Amino acid sequence: MRTTTLAVALAALSFAPLTPLHTQQPGVTALPDTAIARIDRVFAALGSAEAPGCAVGMSRNGQPVLTRAYGMANLEHGVRNTPETVFESGSVAKQFTAAALVLLAQDGRLSLDDDVRRYLPEVPDFGRRITIRHLLTHTSGLRDQWGLLGLKGSRPGTQVHDFDTILSLVSRQRALNFRPGEEYLYSNTGYTLAAIIVQRVSGRSFAAFSSERLFTPLGMTNTRWRDDFTTVVRNRATAYSGTTATSFRQDMPFTNVIGNGGLLTTVADLLKWNAFLDGAVTTVANPGLMHQMEARMTLSDGRRSDYALGLTVGERDGIREVTHGGATAGYRTWLARYPGRGLSIAVLCNSARANASSLGEQAMATVLPRPVTSAATTAAATADTDLAPYAGLFRAARTETLMRSAVRDGRLTTELPGTMTLAPIGPDRFRAGSQEIVYLRDGGRVREVLRVSDGDTTRYLPARAVTPTPASLAAYAGTYWSDELETRLRVLVRDGVLVVQQRRGSEVVLAPTFADGFTGPAGNIVFSRNRAGRVDGFGIWAGRVRNVRFSREPVTPATTK
């Protein structure tokens, strides 16, 4: 479809105005008061006049049936959240970036299977072709920008970042997390680069292109990109971290990087977007956009990821579910569609403590109840199970992540990464949230652990924990430099523990785990040795960032006076 034709078609899209809460609009089936009361109870903890909160919107067949708001938009001035309050959407924004690139592909301006270096020559040649589709499906292998900037000591809030910041950072990388297409690993870098590609191909700013081709035609009048964080935005909620007991502090995303996030919007506008994607408005003759965006990525080994183009596509109790969550600074968000039922829900919060996806799922249960399940079968299957054999330290060599299992109060828990209680679901099988943990045993002893999450399986092998002596720790002391981050770190021994000093005087303490391996708040450090056995560097493994190399610098002899 030509650009002008799509714009005209989108302009025909219209939505009936929202009516006051609890009332029924002609042609719209409003939620019954009993359902509204249940949703109010879901958000009750966020309805204080002394704390930030949320807004929630729900629609059926493209028409809004509920918009509700709770808590405060601004604590300093006593302004309450309303259904018209503007929030920042976090990673929910990614689907709009993906849509912009799909539009350009439909215009014939690019292909999603083009090499990104065709448009971004600043990206190094890693010896493997990275495509635009890899960027949009988190399969590029590019290290996450926020993880890299955190290791550099330049995380958001310490300096203002823009597109040039990220391009410069990417241009210095010498390795990928993995070969493009082999794995799924969430990376904000891909979406920032995608936004830059939109600018270079369209010849317009990313914000202007999005407004012209998406927001304005769809009637999303309260939606814009935060391309200048200093801009005054009418009706915007301030984001906060903290609690009423400990006091609140402003927690805003002071950055000009967009595409990966940075979308300012309302629940009503997000419902309009979902209605468009669902095809609830037949005047928009563009089915190709939705179908392309919901096509899940197939990895190079044939496995299918749940992630499509800025959307996670799966099932909820046998019902097709298309979702994405978001978190940036103190904002928490969730957007979901159930195309087979014509239902959509949007949750936007300005409290860092809010679990937007959980709140949204509970609210959704008022109109789409989940089947009642019994724990009796699970309990019977695992009754009298001896949990002690599952305890231990396990290491994933591919990602250098660690998992420590322990038995606490008669229940199996994991203490790395993060503390979670494992719920038994069968022999040697446990669940923690959306993850499944499987222990493979030989003769009772665990030989391997499988952690299944997001369509990917991470394999862990037993690791032998070590307790190094102060003398052995001295072998790691020294200064280390990373060309990729242009950062120098100093490692020293203090009071019998290993300490890493970053610039600006910040320090982190490292805890020993396995031979030459340590863990700290930022992730895991694995030291390397030369042929003589001397420590010559280390790699940092921090979730979405793998093996960022630091080389040991030569010791400069002290000057004798």
C-alpha positions, 0 to 999 in steps of 0.5 A, spaced: 500 500 500 502 506 498 504 511 503 498 516 502 493 511 501 495 508 508 494 515 511 487 516 508 485 509 510 488 510 517 484 517 518 478 514 517 479 510 523 474 513 529 473 511 536 467 513 540 469 518 546 469 515 553 463 517 557 464 518 565 465 511 569 460 507 571 455 509 565 453 506 559 454 509 552 450 507 546 452 502 542 457 500 547 457 494 552 459 497 559 462 493 564 457 491 570 458 495 576 460 488 580 466 487 575 468 494 576 468 493 583 472 487 583 477 491 578 477 497 584 479 492 589 485 489 584 488 496 584 486 498 591 493 498 594 494 503 589 489 508 590 492 512 596 491 520 596 498 519 598 502 515 593 503 514 586 498 509 582 495 507 575 490 508 570 487 502 567 483 501 560 479 495 557 475 495 551 471 490 547 471 489 540 474 496 539 470 500 543 472 502 550 468 499 556 472 501 562 477 507 564 479 508 571 485 511 575 488 510 582 493 514 586 496 520 585 500 523 578 504 528 582 505 528 590 508 535 590 502 538 587 496 533 590 494 532 582 490 525 582 491 520 576 485 520 571 484 516 565 487 522 561 493 522 565 499 521 560 504 516 562 511 513 559 510 506 557 517 503 557 518 497 553 511 497 550 513 502 546 517 497 542 511 495 538 510 502 535 518 502 533 517 495 529 510 498 526 514 504 523 519 499 520 514 495 517 511 501 514 517 503 511 518 495 508 511 496 505 513 502 502 518 499 498 524 503 502 527 497 505 526 490 507 526 487 514 531 482 512 536 487 510 543 487 513 543 493 518 550 495 516 547 498 509 543 503 514 548 503 520 555 503 517 557 505 524 555 497 527 562 493 526 562 487 522 562 482 527 563 476 521 556 475 521 550 478 518 545 482 523 538 484 519 533 489 521 529 483 523 534 480 528 534 487 531 526 487 532 526 480 535 532 480 540 536 475 536 541 480 534 546 478 539 548 485 540 549 487 548 544 491 551 545 498 551 543 499 558 547 494 561 553 496 557 552 503 560 551 501 567 558 497 567 561 503 564 558 507 570 554 512 565 547 509 567 541 513 566 541 519 571 548 520 571 548 523 564 544 525 558 544 519 553 542 520 545 542 516 539 549 518 538 551 515 545 548 509 543 551 509 536 558 510 539 557 505 544 555 500 539 561 502 534 566 500 540 564 493 541 568 487 538 564 481 540 556 479 540 553 475 546 551 470 541 551 469 533 545 472 530 539 468 530 541 463 534 538 465 541 533 470 543 536 475 549 532 481 550 536 487 548 534 495 548 540 496 543 536 493 537 530 498 538 534 504 539 538 502 532 531 501 529 529 508 530 535 511 527 534 506 521 527 509 521 530 516 521 535 515 515 531 511 511 525 516 511 529 523 512 525 525 517 525 525 525 523 518 528 518 522 532 515 526 526 515 519 522 511 516 527 506 522 528 505 522 521 504 515 519 501 512 526 499 517 531 495 522 528 491 517 523 489 513 529 487 519 533 492 518 538 492 525 540 495 524 547 501 520 544 508 522 543 515 520 543 520 523 549 525 525 544 527 531 549 526 529 556 526 537 558 519 538 554 513 540 558 508 535 557 501 537 559 497 532 564 504 527 565 504 523 571 511 524 575 514 517 576 516 515 583 520 509 587 519 508 594 513 507 599 509 511 604 513 508 609 520 510 607 518 516 603 517 517 595 522 520 590 522 522 583 524 517 579 524 519 571 527 517 565 532 523 564 534 520 557 533 522 550 534 515 547 527 513 544 525 507 540 526 502 545 522 506 550 520 513 551 513 513 548 508 518 552 501 515 552 494 514 555 490 508 556 485 510 551 490 511 546 493 504 547 486 501 546 485 505 540 492 502 537 490 495 540 483 496 536 487 497 530 491 491 530 485 487 532 482 489 525 476 491 529 475 497 525 474 495 518 475 501 514 483 500 515 485 496 509 492 494 512 492 486 514 499 485 512 501 490 518 498 486 524 500 479 521 507 481 520 508 484 527 505 477 530 509 473 526 514 469 531 521 469 530 524 462 528 531 461 530 537 458 526 536 451 529 528 451 528 526 453 535 520 458 535 521 464 539 515 467 543 517 474 541 515 477 534 516 484 532 515 488 538 510 483 541 510 477 545 505 472 542 502 466 546 496 463 549 492 464 556 489 458 558 488 456 550 486 463 548 491 467 544 494 472 547 498 478 545 502 482 550 508 486 552 510 489 558 514 495 560 519 498 565 523 505 565 525 509 571 519 509 576 514 507 570 511 500 570 506 498 564 502 492 560 498 492 554 495 486 552 490 483 547 486 477 546 484 477 539 479 471 539 475 474 544 475 481 542 478 484 548 484 489 550 487 491 556 492 497 558 495 498 565 499 504 566 503 506 572 507 511 575 509 507 581 516 503 581 513 498 586 507 496 581 506 490 578 503 492 572 502 485 568 499 482 575 494 487 576 492 487 568 491 479 569 487 480 575 483 485 572 482 481 566 480 475 570 473 479 571 471 478 564 476 472 562 476 468 568 481 463 568 480 456 570 480 453 577 486 449 578 487 444 584 494 443 587 492 436 590 495 432 584 501 436 584 502 435 592 500 428 591 506 427 586 511 430 590 509 428 597 515 426 601 520 428 596 527 429 599 529 436 596 536 435 599 539 432 592 537 438 588 541 443 593 547 445 590 551 450 586 550 450 578 554 454 572 551 455 565 558 456 561 554 459 555 552 465 559 556 464 565 550 465 570 550 461 576 544 458 580 544 456 587 539 451 590 537 451 597 532 448 602 529 453 606 523 451 611 521 445 607 521 448 600 526 448 595 528 455 593 533 458 588 538 464 591 541 465 584 539 469 580 534 472 585 531 469 590 525 464 588 521 459 591 520 453 586 513 450 586 513 442 584 509 440 578 512 433 577 518 428 579 524 433 578 520 438 575 519 445 578 516 452 576 518 459 578 513 464 575 514 463 568 520 459 568 520 451 569 526 448 572 528 441 571 533 437 575 536 431 571 539 426 575 543 419 575 543 415 581 540 420 585 545 426 584 544 432 579 548 431 573 544 437 569 539 443 571 535 445 565 532 452 566 526 453 561 524 460 559 522 465 554 522 459 549 530 458 551 533 452 555 539 454 559 543 448 561 547 448 568 552 443 570 554 442 578 560 447 580 564 446 586 564 452 590 571 455 593 573 459 598 580 463 596 585 465 601 587 472 602 593 470 599 590 467 593 586 473 592 592 477 591 593 474 584 587 478 582 589 485 584 591 490 579 588 495 574 584 493 568 582 496 561 576 495 556 577 498 549 569 496 548 567 501 554 573 505 554 573 504 562 578 502 567 577 498 573 581 497 579 581 490 583 584 490 590 584 486 596 581 489 602 579 486 609 580 479 606 575 480 600 576 482 593 573 489 591 572 493 584 573 500 584 569 504 578 570 511 577 567 516 581 569 512 587 564 507 587 566 500 589 563 493 589 564 487 593 565 480 589 563 474 592 567 468 590 563 462 587 568 457 583 575 457 581 577 464 578 569 466 578 566 471 582 559 474 583 557 482 585 551 486 584 553 488 577 553 480 575 559 475 574 566 476 573 570 470 570 578 471 570 582 469 565 590 466 566 595 466 561 599 460 559 604 461 565 598 461 570 598 469 571 591 472 571 591 477 565 584 479 565 577 478 566 570 478 562 564 481 565 557 477 564 551 481 566 544 478 564 543 481 557 551 483 557 556 477 556 563 477 556 565 484 556 573 483 556 578 487 561 585 486 560 590 487 565 595 493 565 602 492 566 604 494 573 608 501 572 614 501 577 614 506 582 619 512 581 625 512 586 626 518 590 
